Amino acid sequence: MREYLPLTLGDTLEDNASRFYDQPAYVMEDQLLTHGQLLTGAKKIASALEKAGVRRQDRIGIVSMNSLPFTQIMAAGQWSGIIVATVNFRLAPPEMAYIINDSSPRVLFFEAQYLPIIDQLRDQLPSVEIFVCIGDSTDWSIGFEQLLACGDDEGSTFTAREDDIACLIYTSGTTGKPKGCILGQREMRNSAQCMATETRSGPSDRILLVMPLFHIGATAMQLGTHFRGGCVVLHRQFDPGALLHSVTHDNVSILHLAPTLVQMVLDHPDIETTHFTRVHTVVYSAAAMPLPLLKRGIEKLGNIFVNLYGQTEVFSSGLLREQHRPYGTAREQQWLSSVGQPFPNTRIRIVDDNGSDCPIGEPGEIVVQSVAMARGYWNNHAATLETFRDGWCYSGDVGKFDADGMLYLIDRKKDVIISGGENIYSREVEDAVLTHPAISECAVIGLPDEKWGEAVCAVVVFKANEQPTETEIIEHTRKQIASYKKPRSVIAVDHITKMPTGKIDKKALRALLQS
């Protein structure tokens, strides 16, 4: 054990291997990694990378779906101080190449299923000296197991320091090219402690993760569970039937889902035969939860929901389960549409375009200060200066505080619709449309309009065997909100495009409808 106060993610690995050596750190289908095995694998990978010439704070990249090798590679970086840059495996080849070249890793790990893409790109990736294929090998790459066999059990000669960068996690790129968030060892450990507290996890807990590990949401939940020695039940991807089976079969106690995934779970027929007796926490994040869906979830699963709000740059606030009161006073019921109150060691302000604090109830940009905040953007000084100012992270989200100190997320600043000189917040319109009993999903965007500048457009998915008219939906919405906010058009689709995090991809939606 190290002789100083644990302040790195590597110390969490060491601590868990010392206290919970034979207890599972990861369970995936019929495979299992104990905390002891996770540390040993991390050390061997770090040792093998050092022998290949990689040093502390060099970068390695990874293109992979959720897998046990993915977790070992991440752990190797956490223990050694090598920076891990994750890549969204759903991206098109040119988009992958952009992120890989931006992070300039010396070693690139990739799953065998992406071999044709990486082969196509490898001549365009000048920084990559070694390609490591998970599940296969070629004449130009080595196999993951082959690399692992080259490592020594004692690990590399260098280890992580608290001031080190831990990883580069790229934003979703909803308003431009993805930006690599610089997340440090100290900050990510503070984030892990915060997540452990908010989910109330301990050594006997098992969290089910279906979101991709290349994204901050799943990574933060994993780190939070391991912070107290718990276990991660890992799925390759989301499948509502598989999730419900795993809840019982794998003794799951914590779930982490985007609101759209909550709806798919609640709609699945196996929900009626699944026992949730051990589940004490359902974390929902990544997007706002429509009130009808949240109330339905509480009625079905109990008062075990926790709302966590944040972004890759910084985690900000949470609505505790005790604050979920669907049958409380009118004031308490209003809290259900909030994202709660700032986390400990976090400050939140609402500011206007001049940077001045807005009064209670007045919308403005959400700015956050936290011990777990990103340090900036990799290779993007201009964006860093724009987002991180005077120790505060300017979120790009529009929100407001109420008199109880509850934070309400109103919209993305760039998604605000300006129609006839009035600011219209898309979430407010979406919530109103979703109160229509025939609609299961809704995304509201602004489309160019010669008269109004922008016109409100609601893109909706109907429930089975339902087909209301455009006029019916518009009139229903007009009864919920001011007339000038109602949709001027309604477009019905079979599904609404989403990003891997579960967020609606409004950038893609606008491009589709404006093409």
ROKOLKOL-120670 format. One line per 2 residues: number of its first residue (from 1); their letters; for each residue x, y, z of C-alpha. Coordinates in steps of 0.1 Angstrom, whole numbers. Example, Ala and Ser with C-alpha at 12.3 -4.5 7.8 and 13.67 -1.06 7.14 Angstrom:
<recs>
1	as	123,-45,78  137,-11,71
</recs>
This chain:
<recs>
1	mr	0,0,0  11,36,-7
3	ey	22,56,23  3,88,16
5	lp	-34,98,19  -52,82,-11
7	lt	-60,108,-36  -58,90,-70
9	lg	-80,65,-87  -51,41,-85
11	dt	-54,42,-47  -91,31,-50
13	le	-79,0,-70  -52,-7,-44
15	dn	-76,-3,-15  -103,-25,-30
17	as	-77,-52,-38  -66,-51,-2
19	rf	-100,-52,15  -122,-70,-11
21	yd	-97,-91,-30  -120,-120,-38
23	qp	-152,-100,-42  -163,-92,-78
25	ay	-155,-58,-93  -172,-66,-126
27	vm	-197,-92,-137  -205,-96,-174
29	ed	-226,-125,-186  -207,-156,-174
31	ql	-174,-137,-168  -162,-122,-135
33	lt	-133,-100,-124  -125,-97,-87
35	hg	-110,-66,-73  -78,-85,-69
37	ql	-78,-96,-105  -87,-60,-117
39	lt	-56,-46,-100  -34,-74,-113
41	ga	-46,-69,-148  -42,-31,-146
43	kk	-6,-35,-134  2,-60,-162
45	ia	-11,-37,-189  7,-8,-174
47	sa	39,-28,-174  35,-40,-209
49	le	28,-4,-221  60,8,-203
51	ka	80,-19,-221  65,-6,-254
53	gv	78,28,-246  47,45,-231
55	rr	54,68,-201  33,84,-174
57	qd	9,110,-190  14,96,-225
59	ri	-20,89,-241  -36,56,-251
61	gi	-69,54,-270  -97,28,-270
63	vs	-125,20,-294  -147,-6,-278
65	mn	-182,-14,-266  -186,-23,-229
67	sl	-163,-52,-222  -140,-65,-195
69	pf	-108,-57,-214  -122,-21,-216
71	tq	-124,-20,-178  -89,-33,-174
73	im	-74,-8,-198  -92,20,-180
75	aa	-79,7,-147  -43,5,-161
77	gq	-45,42,-168  -60,50,-134
79	ws	-32,31,-116  -2,41,-137
81	gi	-9,77,-147  -12,69,-184
83	iv	-40,90,-199  -68,71,-215
85	at	-87,87,-243  -121,71,-251
87	vn	-137,71,-285  -174,68,-294
89	fr	-176,35,-313  -208,46,-330
91	la	-190,74,-349  -184,74,-386
93	pp	-147,67,-396  -138,104,-403
95	em	-153,114,-368  -133,86,-351
97	ay	-102,98,-369  -107,133,-357
99	ii	-109,123,-320  -80,99,-323
101	nd	-58,125,-339  -69,152,-315
103	ss	-59,130,-285  -28,116,-304
105	pr	-24,83,-285  7,62,-288
107	vl	-12,30,-285  -47,24,-298
109	ff	-68,-5,-284  -99,-15,-305
111	ea	-123,-44,-305  -121,-69,-334
113	qy	-155,-58,-348  -139,-24,-356
115	lp	-109,-39,-374  -121,-29,-409
117	ii	-126,7,-398  -92,9,-380
119	dq	-75,-7,-410  -91,19,-432
121	lr	-79,47,-409  -45,36,-396
123	dq	-25,54,-423  -43,86,-412
125	lp	-33,82,-375  3,93,-373
127	sv	6,93,-335  -3,56,-331
129	ei	28,34,-328  10,2,-317
131	fv	-24,-12,-326  -39,-36,-300
133	ci	-69,-57,-312  -92,-70,-285
135	gd	-103,-105,-296  -80,-109,-326
137	st	-47,-99,-342  -34,-91,-376
139	dw	-1,-86,-394  -3,-49,-383
141	si	-17,-53,-348  -11,-74,-317
143	gf	-38,-92,-297  -49,-79,-263
145	eq	-40,-112,-245  -6,-111,-262
147	ll	0,-76,-248  -12,-87,-214
149	ac	12,-116,-214  41,-92,-218
151	gd	34,-74,-186  48,-80,-151
153	de	25,-85,-120  43,-57,-101
155	gs	33,-32,-128  51,-2,-143
157	tf	79,16,-126  57,48,-125
159	ta	23,53,-108  -4,79,-110
161	re	0,112,-91  -30,133,-79
163	dd	-21,162,-102  -21,139,-133
165	ia	-46,139,-160  -66,107,-158
167	cl	-85,106,-190  -98,126,-220
169	iy	-136,121,-225  -151,137,-255
171	ts	-183,157,-255  -212,146,-277
173	gt	-205,174,-302  -241,186,-303
175	tg	-230,222,-312  -199,215,-332
177	kp	-169,191,-332  -164,170,-300
179	kg	-142,185,-274  -119,165,-252
181	ci	-126,172,-215  -94,171,-194
183	lg	-104,151,-163  -77,148,-136
185	qr	-70,121,-111  -79,143,-81
187	em	-111,156,-97  -123,122,-108
189	rn	-117,108,-74  -138,136,-59
191	sa	-165,128,-85  -164,92,-75
193	qc	-169,100,-38  -198,123,-48
195	ma	-215,95,-68  -210,70,-41
197	te	-227,93,-16  -256,102,-40
199	tr	-263,65,-48  -256,54,-12
201	sg	-235,25,-25  -214,2,-3
203	ps	-193,-31,-7  -225,-53,-10
205	dr	-240,-31,-38  -242,-41,-75
207	il	-249,-14,-101  -262,-24,-135
209	lv	-245,-3,-163  -259,-4,-198
211	mp	-247,30,-209  -214,31,-228
213	lf	-182,34,-208  -167,58,-233
215	hi	-191,84,-218  -188,102,-185
217	ga	-221,90,-171  -213,53,-170
219	ta	-177,60,-160  -188,82,-131
221	mq	-212,55,-119  -186,28,-121
223	lg	-160,49,-102  -186,57,-76
225	th	-195,21,-70  -159,10,-68
227	fr	-151,39,-44  -168,18,-17
229	gg	-158,-16,-30  -190,-25,-48
231	cv	-196,-44,-80  -205,-33,-116
233	vl	-228,-56,-136  -218,-47,-171
235	hr	-240,-51,-202  -227,-46,-238
237	qf	-256,-24,-246  -292,-16,-235
239	dp	-319,-42,-239  -349,-38,-216
241	ga	-356,-75,-214  -320,-84,-206
243	ll	-320,-56,-180  -350,-69,-163
245	hs	-336,-104,-162  -303,-91,-148
247	vt	-321,-72,-120  -331,-106,-105
249	hd	-303,-129,-118  -274,-107,-108
251	nv	-288,-93,-76  -288,-57,-88
253	si	-293,-30,-62  -287,2,-83
255	lh	-298,11,-118  -285,40,-140
257	la	-307,49,-169  -315,78,-191
259	pt	-353,88,-190  -359,73,-224
261	lv	-346,40,-212  -367,42,-180
263	qm	-398,44,-203  -387,14,-223
265	vl	-382,-7,-191  -416,3,-178
267	dh	-432,-5,-211  -417,-40,-213
269	pd	-440,-69,-204  -414,-86,-181
271	ie	-417,-56,-157  -447,-74,-142
273	tt	-427,-105,-132  -395,-88,-122
275	hf	-387,-84,-85  -371,-51,-75
277	tr	-369,-59,-38  -331,-54,-37
279	vh	-331,-23,-59  -328,7,-36
281	tv	-317,34,-61  -326,42,-97
283	vy	-304,71,-110  -318,89,-140
285	sa	-297,114,-158  -285,127,-192
287	aa	-319,143,-199  -349,157,-182
289	mp	-376,132,-170  -411,141,-182
291	lp	-433,143,-151  -459,117,-162
293	ll	-431,92,-168  -414,100,-134
295	kr	-447,96,-115  -453,63,-134
297	gi	-419,50,-124  -424,59,-87
299	ek	-458,42,-87  -443,11,-102
301	lg	-409,8,-85  -413,29,-54
303	ni	-397,61,-42  -362,51,-51
305	fv	-355,76,-79  -325,100,-78
307	nl	-320,127,-104  -283,136,-111
309	yg	-276,166,-133  -243,175,-149
311	qt	-222,172,-181  -188,159,-191
313	ev	-173,191,-178  -188,191,-143
315	fs	-214,173,-121  -237,199,-106
317	sg	-268,189,-86  -291,161,-75
319	ll	-327,156,-64  -326,131,-36
321	re	-352,103,-32  -366,120,-2
323	qh	-373,150,-24  -393,130,-48
325	rp	-427,136,-34  -454,130,-61
327	yg	-482,131,-35  -468,160,-14
329	ta	-478,196,-13  -480,215,-46
331	re	-446,230,-38  -431,196,-32
333	qq	-446,182,-64  -431,210,-83
335	wl	-396,198,-72  -401,167,-94
337	ss	-395,189,-124  -362,202,-109
339	vg	-327,188,-109  -324,193,-72
341	qp	-298,212,-52  -260,216,-57
343	fp	-238,187,-46  -215,192,-16
345	nt	-183,211,-25  -202,227,-55
347	ri	-215,262,-61  -241,271,-87
349	ri	-251,305,-100  -276,317,-126
351	vd	-262,346,-146  -274,368,-174
353	dn	-255,376,-206  -234,402,-187
355	gs	-224,376,-160  -245,392,-133
357	dc	-265,370,-110  -302,366,-119
359	pi	-329,370,-93  -348,340,-79
361	ge	-371,326,-106  -354,345,-135
363	pg	-338,323,-162  -302,326,-170
365	ei	-271,305,-178  -261,279,-152
367	vv	-225,283,-141  -208,259,-118
369	qs	-178,257,-95  -167,223,-82
371	va	-138,203,-68  -146,177,-95
373	ma	-146,201,-125  -127,194,-157
375	rg	-95,214,-163  -104,225,-198
377	yw	-104,211,-233  -76,192,-249
379	nn	-59,212,-278  -87,238,-277
381	ha	-76,269,-259  -104,291,-273
383	at	-132,268,-262  -115,265,-228
385	le	-114,302,-223  -151,304,-234
387	tf	-164,277,-210  -140,280,-180
389	rd	-139,315,-167  -126,328,-134
391	gw	-129,293,-118  -165,287,-131
393	cy	-177,264,-157  -203,280,-180
395	sg	-226,251,-188  -244,264,-218
397	dv	-276,253,-200  -304,277,-192
399	gk	-319,273,-157  -334,291,-127
401	fd	-336,287,-89  -368,287,-69
403	ad	-372,300,-33  -364,265,-20
405	gm	-330,265,-37  -341,240,-63
407	ly	-325,242,-97  -347,239,-128
409	li	-332,230,-161  -350,249,-188
411	dr	-331,244,-220  -297,243,-237
413	kk	-287,279,-244  -283,272,-281
415	dv	-317,254,-282  -337,284,-271
417	ii	-362,292,-298  -366,329,-305
419	sg	-400,334,-322  -414,369,-328
421	ge	-388,383,-304  -399,359,-276
423	ni	-377,333,-259  -394,299,-260
425	ys	-378,271,-240  -381,237,-258
427	re	-384,217,-226  -415,236,-215
429	ve	-432,229,-248  -421,193,-247
431	da	-436,188,-212  -468,203,-224
433	vl	-470,181,-256  -462,150,-235
435	th	-493,155,-214  -513,144,-245
437	pa	-523,107,-238  -515,95,-273
439	is	-478,107,-274  -449,87,-260
441	ec	-419,109,-271  -414,145,-281
443	av	-386,167,-292  -391,204,-299
445	ig	-369,225,-321  -370,258,-339
447	lp	-372,259,-377  -365,290,-398
449	de	-396,311,-405  -398,342,-427
451	kw	-424,359,-405  -414,349,-370
453	ge	-376,342,-374  -381,308,-359
455	av	-412,286,-356  -418,260,-329
457	ca	-419,225,-344  -428,194,-323
459	vv	-415,161,-335  -435,133,-319
461	vf	-438,95,-316  -473,82,-311
463	ka	-482,54,-287  -494,21,-303
465	ne	-527,24,-321  -529,61,-316
467	qp	-529,88,-343  -541,122,-332
469	te	-542,150,-357  -518,179,-358
471	te	-546,203,-349  -556,182,-319
473	ii	-520,182,-306  -516,219,-311
475	eh	-549,227,-294  -541,204,-265
477	tr	-507,221,-260  -523,256,-262
479	kq	-543,247,-231  -511,239,-212
481	ia	-489,269,-220  -492,304,-235
483	sy	-505,304,-270  -473,320,-285
485	kk	-453,290,-272  -474,263,-289
487	pr	-461,243,-318  -469,258,-352
489	sv	-462,224,-368  -462,188,-356
491	ia	-442,160,-374  -449,124,-365
493	vd	-420,99,-368  -414,63,-359
495	hi	-385,71,-337  -365,101,-326
497	tk	-327,99,-331  -307,98,-298
499	mp	-271,99,-289  -255,70,-270
501	tg	-262,88,-237  -299,88,-243
503	ki	-301,125,-251  -322,135,-281
505	dk	-298,145,-309  -314,179,-318
507	ka	-285,187,-341  -293,157,-363
509	lr	-330,165,-360  -325,200,-373
511	al	-303,189,-401  -329,163,-412
513	lq	-358,187,-411  -340,216,-427
515	s	-325,195,-456
</recs>
